[in-house]
Each structure stands twice: as C-alpha cells, then as structure tokens.
Amino acid sequence: MKAKDFVKNATFIDADEPISRAISLFEKDDAIVVTKDGKYEGMLIEKELARAKLPPKAKVKNFIRHAPKVDINEPIEEIARLMLESDIFHLPVIKDNKIIGVVNCDDLLIKIIEKEFGELSVKNFISKDVAKISPDDNIGRVIKIFRENNISRIPVVKDDKVVGIITIKDLIEKVIHPEDKPEYGEFIAEKKRYLKIPVKGIMTSQPFMMPPEAKIKDVIKEMMSRNIGGMLIGKDDKLIGIVTKKDLLEPIASYGKEEKVFIQFCGEIDKIEEFDSKEGKQQLKNFIRKYENFLENGYLYAYLKKHKEIKHGLPLIYCKLRLSSPKGIFVAANEGYGFRQALKNAIDAMEKQIEKIKG
C-alpha cells in the first residue's frame, strides 16, 4: 500500500494569517497545512496548540511544525517511520511538487488492519510497566507524571482495580474555567491554584478496557469509535497494560527491514541542536550487540524531547526507549544534559530490566 491509497483532502492556511483564524478551522480538521506564497511551510497540529498560550494577534508561522513531505507513491512502511521519527501523525502528500492532501495515523492504521496484522493479538504490543495514580492524588502529581514520562493518559487505580482514567484532554476541558477560554488552551500546569484538585473530581470513571486476547483490528476500531489515542488492556478491572496508536505504528515502520533489531530515533530531534543520528544509532547498536542472542530480533525506538533547563551549555533531554522482541516489551526512560548522556542513562535503565529478566 502507498500514500495514494489513503490520502485525504487538506485544509490550508497562509503563514501570515492570525492564529485565531486557524483555531476556527480546527472545527473540521485536527491538522492544517501551512503555506507561504503558495509554497509549503509546515503543519499546524491542534493538540499542540491546546497546550500553549496563544496571543490573539500571533501569526500562524510562529506555531508551525516542520513535518516531512510524503510522495504520493511512498510505501506505508516509510510513512509510518516518518510519523514516528518526526512525532507528527499528519503528513502532507505531494505530487508533481504540489501538496494534494494529507495522510494521517488513523487512516494508516485502518488500512493496515485489513491485512494479517489486524488478526494478531494485542498482547504482543502492550506496554505493561505503566504509570498509575490514585483517585485521591491531586492534579499537580498528574502533571508531574505526564511531564516525566512524556505521556498523555494515566489509569486511576484503587485496591489494584482500575476505577478511572485521566488525560491531558480532561485537564484542558474540565479544569480550565470558562473565563479563561479566550486564551485558548492555556495549559493547566500554569494554573497553580488548580494543582490540589483531586483526580477523582475530573477523571473519567469506569473506562473501557479490552482483554489481552483481543485482535488488533478490534482494538483499533474501538479507539477510532471512542476517539481515544490509547486503550487500557486488562481483565476483571485489573490493569495489564496500555497500547497506543503510536505503539501499533512501530511494527509497521520496521516491516521488511533487514536488521535483526530495527533502530529508529523519533520525537523532537529537530529541536536538539547537538543531536547526531549516526552516533546515537551506534550507541544503541553497541547495546543491542550485548544482548542480541537473548533478544533474537525486534525493533527499538528512542524518543527524545528537549526541556528548557540548561547546564554547561547543554539542554536537559528526556529519552524514552521502547524495545519489542520475542522476549517481551521493555520500556525505560531517563534524562540527562545533552542527548548523549540522556541516551546513556536510558540504556542503563533498560539494561537493568533485561538483566533482571535474564535472571
């Protein structure tokens, strides 16, 4: 399958338009193509704008994400890889050097489950070591976990049973007061007076959960119908893990690759000035080589995000590793100043997990 099999019409806006104009366009699309003098500039992503203060007179060009362009004949595996690499899940499609539409993650997943991938059990793709929170914890703790783990949803657990779920969307929609709405999406972390609100006051109670034996095609269909980005997996209200749309893109991106363990960097790597893909991959290959007999095969994704803190001229970098193999799924995260130290710290954390499993 190629991009032309699921490309959709795009919504366009000029880079010099006010951001208020873009906000009105999000009523029908969650991603907008930005152009200047008729040429492609980048994408506007709704969920990212929802976390920022947007001055009423600000221009669209100040909020652009530089999403990679996709040729109309690009294979689906490469599209999935580009989405993961850029951490942007709506990509513009070109034909004869013109933007003719967009492809998005949801449509890609709907297409791929028509094949044998959709018949596989979801238990092989879930993350089991997930962050949890109590209904009596407060919003401040939720925000801290969101930031430290780079996630957007947390299951709420009491007496080892799932009683709810809380997402970034819940914080934006349920906690920000109506009088703050004109600022459009001012993120809750800046509203310190809200930080002591208990989770049980805004969580979604009795969230939908699917069993680990469920087929991928059924899980994806439920996520689409419920308009959610991740599904809780468990039995009898007891949580086993979570699977997200991003998790299900990973095996698609690595399909057909020759490496025993496919390695891919993703996230905000374009914002990390000192990032060196070749050096980073070598660091990960050295780690894989140490455990290749144990792991057999699989895929390893390294997600990087830059924080504002700086020390000795280097930014604080968050690094999350997700390794899937026949031995299971391993997820480890850590921080460090500069991408090299962050990557090393995350690798050290993952090595501890693997050594524990090896016994």
Order of alpha helices (4+ residues) and beta strands (2+ residues): beta-alpha-beta-beta-alpha-beta-alpha-beta-beta-alpha-alpha-beta-beta-alpha-beta-beta-alpha-beta-beta-alpha-beta-alpha-beta-beta-beta-alpha
